[in-house]
């Protein structure tokens, strides 16, 4: 569980690929991992509609642009511990299975690189 360094343009592309165009102003956001998923907390401060001026939560590992939750932006706590506490735990998450899958994928990648370089 940690912060992920994601560039603003990558986040704009993620939303754009799902039909949502973000404003050109600088984005305020943090990307974290929890239980193998990447999540983005993003400030919606466009003031174009009711519900703006909130921090919204999206799961980056889906094909859908669905806001899971929103919190009032004033005085929102952007600390990692707080962000992680706001994401519900998945009862079906299998950390051992994920670790095994990541190890296999790492080996496959290494073999591909070996073939390409050798």
N, CA and C atoms as an extended XYZ file, in Angstrom:
354
Properties=species:S:1:pos:R:3:atomname:S:1:resname:S:1:resid:I:1 pbc="F F F"
N         0.850       -1.165        0.000 N   UNK     1
C         0.000        0.000        0.000 CA  UNK     1
C         0.897        1.229        0.000 C   UNK     1
N         0.743        2.006       -1.067 N   UNK     2
C         1.613        3.163       -1.196 CA  UNK     2
C         1.051        4.126       -2.231 C   UNK     2
N         1.695        5.304       -2.293 N   UNK     3
C         1.388        6.240       -3.362 CA  UNK     3
C         2.032        5.743       -4.643 C   UNK     3
N         1.382        5.998       -5.770 N   UNK     4
C         1.934        5.680       -7.088 CA  UNK     4
C         2.157        7.002       -7.803 C   UNK     4
N         3.326        7.135       -8.421 N   UNK     5
C         3.623        8.340       -9.179 CA  UNK     5
C         2.970        8.212      -10.551 C   UNK     5
N         1.879        8.925      -10.746 N   UNK     6
C         1.164        8.906      -12.023 CA  UNK     6
C         1.190       10.316      -12.584 C   UNK     6
N         1.516       10.453      -13.845 N   UNK     7
C         1.561       11.764      -14.474 CA  UNK     7
C         0.151       12.239      -14.790 C   UNK     7
N        -0.010       13.554      -14.743 N   UNK     8
C        -1.311       14.162      -14.991 CA  UNK     8
C        -1.866       13.781      -16.363 C   UNK     8
N        -1.018       13.740      -17.378 N   UNK     9
C        -1.484       13.379      -18.724 CA  UNK     9
C        -1.997       11.942      -18.773 C   UNK     9
N        -1.352       11.039      -18.035 N   UNK    10
C        -1.822        9.650      -17.979 CA  UNK    10
C        -3.223        9.588      -17.379 C   UNK    10
N        -3.450       10.373      -16.343 N   UNK    11
C        -4.773       10.395      -15.716 CA  UNK    11
C        -5.806       10.998      -16.669 C   UNK    11
N        -5.428       12.049      -17.378 N   UNK    12
C        -6.337       12.644      -18.368 CA  UNK    12
C        -6.705       11.612      -19.451 C   UNK    12
N        -5.718       10.824      -19.887 N   UNK    13
C        -5.976        9.787      -20.893 CA  UNK    13
C        -6.904        8.712      -20.336 C   UNK    13
N        -6.695        8.324      -19.081 N   UNK    14
C        -7.549        7.300      -18.474 CA  UNK    14
C        -9.004        7.765      -18.512 C   UNK    14
N        -9.269        8.988      -18.048 N   UNK    15
C       -10.631        9.513      -18.078 CA  UNK    15
C       -11.112        9.676      -19.515 C   UNK    15
N       -10.260       10.220      -20.392 N   UNK    16
C       -10.640       10.442      -21.783 CA  UNK    16
C       -11.010        9.167      -22.502 C   UNK    16
N       -10.278        8.081      -22.236 N   UNK    17
C       -10.579        6.784      -22.849 CA  UNK    17
C       -11.916        6.225      -22.386 C   UNK    17
N       -12.462        6.820      -21.346 N   UNK    18
C       -13.767        6.388      -20.826 CA  UNK    18
C       -14.840        7.452      -21.061 C   UNK    18
N       -14.536        8.412      -21.957 N   UNK    19
C       -15.528        9.394      -22.369 CA  UNK    19
C       -15.641       10.634      -21.511 C   UNK    19
N       -14.729       10.843      -20.570 N   UNK    20
C       -14.783       12.009      -19.692 CA  UNK    20
C       -13.586       12.915      -19.998 C   UNK    20
N       -13.882       14.130      -20.426 N   UNK    21
C       -12.822       15.108      -20.687 CA  UNK    21
C       -12.648       15.989      -19.451 C   UNK    21
N       -11.443       15.991      -18.906 N   UNK    22
C       -11.155       16.825      -17.743 CA  UNK    22
C       -10.767       18.229      -18.193 C   UNK    22
N       -11.039       19.199      -17.346 N   UNK    23
C       -10.668       20.577      -17.659 CA  UNK    23
C        -9.156       20.687      -17.785 C   UNK    23
N        -8.707       21.732      -18.470 N   UNK    24
C        -7.282       21.925      -18.729 CA  UNK    24
C        -6.504       22.456      -17.530 C   UNK    24
N        -7.195       22.873      -16.481 N   UNK    25
C        -6.489       23.394      -15.308 CA  UNK    25
C        -5.723       22.268      -14.614 C   UNK    25
N        -4.771       22.651      -13.776 N   UNK    26
C        -3.956       21.669      -13.053 CA  UNK    26
C        -4.844       20.792      -12.174 C   UNK    26
N        -4.589       19.499      -12.214 N   UNK    27
C        -5.372       18.542      -11.440 CA  UNK    27
C        -4.751       18.331      -10.067 C   UNK    27
N        -5.602       18.161       -9.082 N   UNK    28
C        -5.168       17.778       -7.741 CA  UNK    28
C        -5.629       16.349       -7.535 C   UNK    28
N        -4.664       15.417       -7.382 N   UNK    29
C        -5.020       14.008       -7.241 CA  UNK    29
C        -3.887       13.235       -6.573 C   UNK    29
N        -4.233       12.069       -6.058 N   UNK    30
C        -3.275       11.101       -5.507 CA  UNK    30
C        -3.722        9.720       -5.957 C   UNK    30
N        -2.747        8.888       -6.343 N   UNK    31
C        -3.024        7.508       -6.728 CA  UNK    31
C        -2.381        6.605       -5.688 C   UNK    31
N        -3.150        5.646       -5.189 N   UNK    32
C        -2.658        4.708       -4.182 CA  UNK    32
C        -2.969        3.281       -4.624 C   UNK    32
N        -2.278        2.323       -4.031 N   UNK    33
C        -2.629        0.919       -4.228 CA  UNK    33
C        -3.157        0.361       -2.916 C   UNK    33
N        -4.162       -0.480       -3.048 N   UNK    34
C        -4.690       -1.208       -1.895 CA  UNK    34
C        -5.230       -2.524       -2.403 C   UNK    34
N        -4.765       -3.597       -1.816 N   UNK    35
C        -5.199       -4.948       -2.158 CA  UNK    35
C        -5.059       -5.198       -3.660 C   UNK    35
N        -3.968       -4.728       -4.233 N   UNK    36
C        -3.683       -5.017       -5.630 CA  UNK    36
C        -4.350       -4.102       -6.632 C   UNK    36
N        -5.220       -3.202       -6.205 N   UNK    37
C        -5.889       -2.273       -7.117 CA  UNK    37
C        -5.298       -0.883       -6.984 C   UNK    37
N        -5.306       -0.155       -8.111 N   UNK    38
C        -4.887        1.241       -8.116 CA  UNK    38
C        -6.137        2.112       -8.029 C   UNK    38
N        -6.110        3.066       -7.114 N   UNK    39
C        -7.234        3.957       -6.881 CA  UNK    39
C        -6.764        5.395       -7.007 C   UNK    39
N        -7.616        6.259       -7.564 N   UNK    40
C        -7.284        7.682       -7.646 CA  UNK    40
C        -8.301        8.484       -6.844 C   UNK    40
N        -7.780        9.369       -6.021 N   UNK    41
C        -8.573       10.392       -5.347 CA  UNK    41
C        -8.322       11.672       -6.136 C   UNK    41
N        -9.362       12.288       -6.666 N   UNK    42
C        -9.202       13.469       -7.506 CA  UNK    42
C       -10.169       14.557       -7.044 C   UNK    42
N        -9.648       15.787       -7.002 N   UNK    43
C       -10.466       16.927       -6.609 CA  UNK    43
C       -11.320       17.365       -7.781 C   UNK    43
N       -12.627       17.389       -7.574 N   UNK    44
C       -13.567       17.905       -8.565 CA  UNK    44
C       -13.961       19.300       -8.101 C   UNK    44
N       -13.283       20.305       -8.643 N   UNK    45
C       -13.538       21.670       -8.201 CA  UNK    45
C       -13.988       22.571       -9.345 C   UNK    45
N       -14.720       21.996      -10.297 N   UNK    46
C       -15.154       22.781      -11.462 CA  UNK    46
C       -16.339       23.686      -11.146 C   UNK    46
N       -17.096       23.384      -10.105 N   UNK    47
C       -18.247       24.181       -9.674 CA  UNK    47
C       -19.311       24.315      -10.763 C   UNK    47
N       -19.339       23.388      -11.720 N   UNK    48
C       -20.329       23.432      -12.802 CA  UNK    48
C       -21.661       22.786      -12.424 C   UNK    48
N       -21.708       22.057      -11.334 N   UNK    49
C       -22.918       21.314      -10.980 CA  UNK    49
C       -22.910       21.016       -9.483 C   UNK    49
N       -24.062       20.608       -8.965 N   UNK    50
C       -24.132       20.185       -7.566 CA  UNK    50
C       -23.223       18.981       -7.371 C   UNK    50
N       -22.529       18.954       -6.279 N   UNK    51
C       -21.632       17.839       -6.016 CA  UNK    51
C       -20.198       18.143       -6.400 C   UNK    51
N       -19.969       19.307       -7.021 N   UNK    52
C       -18.583       19.658       -7.287 CA  UNK    52
C       -17.968       20.178       -5.982 C   UNK    52
N       -16.677       20.429       -6.024 N   UNK    53
C       -15.891       20.759       -4.836 CA  UNK    53
C       -15.871       19.582       -3.867 C   UNK    53
N       -15.686       18.408       -4.462 N   UNK    54
C       -15.542       17.162       -3.702 CA  UNK    54
C       -14.257       16.463       -4.142 C   UNK    54
N       -13.779       15.600       -3.286 N   UNK    55
C       -12.722       14.667       -3.661 CA  UNK    55
C       -13.423       13.359       -3.989 C   UNK    55
N       -13.187       12.862       -5.212 N   UNK    56
C       -13.874       11.656       -5.684 CA  UNK    56
C       -12.887       10.500       -5.808 C   UNK    56
N       -13.398        9.293       -5.619 N   UNK    57
C       -12.597        8.074       -5.664 CA  UNK    57
C       -12.980        7.226       -6.868 C   UNK    57
N       -11.965        6.817       -7.659 N   UNK    58
C       -12.171        5.964       -8.834 CA  UNK    58
C       -11.199        4.789       -8.779 C   UNK    58
N       -11.665        3.631       -9.228 N   UNK    59
C       -10.825        2.435       -9.373 CA  UNK    59
C       -10.201        2.485      -10.763 C   UNK    59
N        -8.879        2.601      -10.844 N   UNK    60
C        -8.184        2.717      -12.132 CA  UNK    60
C        -8.053        1.386      -12.861 C   UNK    60
N        -8.356        0.284      -12.204 N   UNK    61
C        -8.173       -1.034      -12.817 CA  UNK    61
C        -9.460       -1.586      -13.412 C   UNK    61
N       -10.328       -0.689      -13.857 N   UNK    62
C       -11.556       -1.120      -14.517 CA  UNK    62
C       -11.675       -0.404      -15.856 C   UNK    62
N       -12.585       -0.873      -16.685 N   UNK    63
C       -12.868       -0.230      -17.969 CA  UNK    63
C       -13.897        0.887      -17.808 C   UNK    63
N       -14.423        1.036      -16.592 N   UNK    64
C       -15.505        1.976      -16.358 CA  UNK    64
C       -15.029        3.170      -15.541 C   UNK    64
N       -15.609        4.315      -15.825 N   UNK    65
C       -15.308        5.537      -15.081 CA  UNK    65
C       -16.454        5.753      -14.099 C   UNK    65
N       -16.364        5.093      -12.969 N   UNK    66
C       -17.437        5.138      -11.977 CA  UNK    66
C       -16.890        5.689      -10.668 C   UNK    66
N       -17.488        6.781      -10.214 N   UNK    67
C       -17.096        7.350       -8.927 CA  UNK    67
C       -17.657        6.454       -7.820 C   UNK    67
N       -16.755        5.932       -6.980 N   UNK    68
C       -17.188        5.034       -5.915 CA  UNK    68
C       -17.668        5.791       -4.687 C   UNK    68
N       -17.075        6.963       -4.458 N   UNK    69
C       -17.412        7.712       -3.246 CA  UNK    69
C       -16.927        9.136       -3.423 C   UNK    69
N       -17.485       10.051       -2.660 N   UNK    70
C       -17.060       11.444       -2.694 CA  UNK    70
C       -17.094       12.050       -1.302 C   UNK    70
N       -16.166       12.974       -1.059 N   UNK    71
C       -16.066       13.651        0.225 CA  UNK    71
C       -15.923       15.143       -0.012 C   UNK    71
N       -16.450       15.939        0.869 N   UNK    72
C       -16.328       17.397        0.769 CA  UNK    72
C       -14.843       17.777        0.740 C   UNK    72
N       -14.496       18.656       -0.195 N   UNK    73
C       -13.095       19.011       -0.408 CA  UNK    73
C       -12.480       19.868        0.708 C   UNK    73
N       -13.215       20.849        1.247 N   UNK    74
C       -12.570       21.666        2.277 CA  UNK    74
C       -12.073       20.804        3.440 C   UNK    74
N       -10.836       20.979        3.768 N   UNK    75
C       -10.187       20.272        4.891 CA  UNK    75
C       -10.050       18.768        4.664 C   UNK    75
N       -10.127       18.301        3.397 N   UNK    76
C        -9.926       16.874        3.129 CA  UNK    76
C        -8.490       16.500        3.479 C   UNK    76
N        -8.306       15.367        4.110 N   UNK    77
C        -6.991       14.898        4.543 CA  UNK    77
C        -6.393       14.002        3.455 C   UNK    77
N        -5.333       14.476        2.781 N   UNK    78
C        -4.701       13.754        1.677 CA  UNK    78
C        -3.589       12.815        2.137 C   UNK    78
N        -3.422       12.596        3.445 N   UNK    79
C        -2.381       11.685        3.941 CA  UNK    79
C        -2.679       10.253        3.508 C   UNK    79
N        -1.621        9.507        3.221 N   UNK    80
C        -1.753        8.136        2.734 CA  UNK    80
C        -2.623        7.283        3.655 C   UNK    80
N        -2.393        7.361        4.945 N   UNK    81
C        -3.158        6.533        5.886 CA  UNK    81
C        -4.649        6.817        5.786 C   UNK    81
N        -5.001        8.101        5.652 N   UNK    82
C        -6.416        8.459        5.538 CA  UNK    82
C        -6.995        7.931        4.229 C   UNK    82
N        -6.265        8.125        3.122 N   UNK    83
C        -6.772        7.665        1.832 CA  UNK    83
C        -7.029        6.167        1.856 C   UNK    83
N        -6.092        5.405        2.384 N   UNK    84
C        -6.256        3.951        2.440 CA  UNK    84
C        -7.433        3.554        3.320 C   UNK    84
N        -7.661        4.303        4.381 N   UNK    85
C        -8.778        3.973        5.282 CA  UNK    85
C       -10.130        4.224        4.626 C   UNK    85
N       -10.164        5.082        3.606 N   UNK    86
C       -11.430        5.408        2.933 CA  UNK    86
C       -11.831        4.371        1.884 C   UNK    86
N       -10.894        3.499        1.494 N   UNK    87
C       -11.177        2.456        0.502 CA  UNK    87
C       -11.600        1.198        1.242 C   UNK    87
N       -12.774        0.686        0.901 N   UNK    88
C       -13.268       -0.527        1.569 CA  UNK    88
C       -12.369       -1.717        1.254 C   UNK    88
N       -12.223       -2.605        2.223 N   UNK    89
C       -11.476       -3.839        2.003 CA  UNK    89
C       -12.313       -4.806        1.175 C   UNK    89
N       -11.664       -5.491        0.257 N   UNK    90
C       -12.323       -6.495       -0.577 CA  UNK    90
C       -12.223       -7.836        0.134 C   UNK    90
N       -13.344       -8.427        0.550 N   UNK    91
C       -13.291       -9.694        1.286 CA  UNK    91
C       -12.770      -10.858        0.433 C   UNK    91
N       -12.805      -10.721       -0.889 N   UNK    92
C       -12.334      -11.788       -1.773 CA  UNK    92
C       -10.869      -11.637       -2.174 C   UNK    92
N       -10.199      -10.600       -1.665 N   UNK    93
C        -8.799      -10.360       -2.038 CA  UNK    93
C        -7.914      -11.482       -1.519 C   UNK    93
N        -7.038      -11.988       -2.386 N   UNK    94
C        -6.125      -13.080       -2.058 CA  UNK    94
C        -4.685      -12.607       -2.251 C   UNK    94
N        -4.030      -12.104       -1.189 N   UNK    95
C        -2.682      -11.573       -1.351 CA  UNK    95
C        -1.670      -12.626       -1.786 C   UNK    95
N        -1.826      -13.879       -1.338 N   UNK    96
C        -0.893      -14.932       -1.745 CA  UNK    96
C        -1.049      -15.244       -3.224 C   UNK    96
N        -2.287      -15.313       -3.694 N   UNK    97
C        -2.535      -15.563       -5.109 CA  UNK    97
C        -2.008      -14.437       -5.967 C   UNK    97
N        -2.181      -13.212       -5.499 N   UNK    98
C        -1.666      -12.062       -6.250 CA  UNK    98
C        -0.139      -12.103       -6.310 C   UNK    98
N         0.501      -12.426       -5.205 N   UNK    99
C         1.964      -12.504       -5.173 CA  UNK    99
C         2.467      -13.579       -6.132 C   UNK    99
N         1.779      -14.720       -6.175 N   UNK   100
C         2.179      -15.796       -7.092 CA  UNK   100
C         2.007      -15.348       -8.537 C   UNK   100
N         0.901      -14.697       -8.841 N   UNK   101
C         0.650      -14.210      -10.196 CA  UNK   101
C         1.705      -13.192      -10.619 C   UNK   101
N         2.042      -12.275       -9.732 N   UNK   102
C         3.061      -11.273      -10.044 CA  UNK   102
C         4.423      -11.921      -10.280 C   UNK   102
N         4.737      -12.949       -9.517 N   UNK   103
C         6.007      -13.654       -9.695 CA  UNK   103
C         6.054      -14.336      -11.058 C   UNK   103
N         4.959      -14.959      -11.469 N   UNK   104
C         4.893      -15.618      -12.774 CA  UNK   104
C         5.027      -14.579      -13.892 C   UNK   104
N         4.304      -13.468      -13.769 N   UNK   105
C         4.383      -12.417      -14.783 CA  UNK   105
C         5.796      -11.838      -14.880 C   UNK   105
N         6.472      -11.720      -13.767 N   UNK   106
C         7.847      -11.218      -13.752 CA  UNK   106
C         8.770      -12.181      -14.494 C   UNK   106
N         8.578      -13.491      -14.287 N   UNK   107
C         9.391      -14.494      -14.980 CA  UNK   107
C         9.127      -14.472      -16.484 C   UNK   107
N         7.870      -14.333      -16.867 N   UNK   108
C         7.524      -14.276      -18.293 CA  UNK   108
C         8.170      -13.057      -18.934 C   UNK   108
N         8.106      -11.927      -18.268 N   UNK   109
C         8.711      -10.701      -18.789 CA  UNK   109
C        10.223      -10.864      -18.935 C   UNK   109
N        10.859      -11.461      -17.940 N   UNK   110
C        12.313      -11.673      -17.985 CA  UNK   110
C        12.690      -12.582      -19.153 C   UNK   110
N        11.905      -13.644      -19.389 N   UNK   111
C        12.190      -14.558      -20.502 CA  UNK   111
C        12.032      -13.847      -21.840 C   UNK   111
N        11.005      -13.009      -21.976 N   UNK   112
C        10.810      -12.249      -23.213 CA  UNK   112
C        11.983      -11.311      -23.460 C   UNK   112
N        12.435      -10.627      -22.421 N   UNK   113
C        13.564       -9.718      -22.555 CA  UNK   113
C        14.838      -10.492      -22.909 C   UNK   113
N        14.981      -11.657      -22.315 N   UNK   114
C        16.142      -12.516      -22.602 CA  UNK   114
C        16.165      -12.915      -24.077 C   UNK   114
N        14.983      -13.309      -24.596 N   UNK   115
C        14.881      -13.682      -26.019 CA  UNK   115
C        15.150      -12.488      -26.934 C   UNK   115
N        14.644      -11.329      -26.561 N   UNK   116
C        14.828      -10.144      -27.388 CA  UNK   116
C        16.271       -9.636      -27.374 C   UNK   116
N        16.971       -9.863      -26.282 N   UNK   117
C        18.350       -9.379      -26.152 CA  UNK   117
C        19.388      -10.427      -26.559 C   UNK   117
N        18.980      -11.648      -26.669 N   UNK   118
C        19.946      -12.720      -26.918 CA  UNK   118
C        19.881      -13.324      -28.233 C   UNK   118
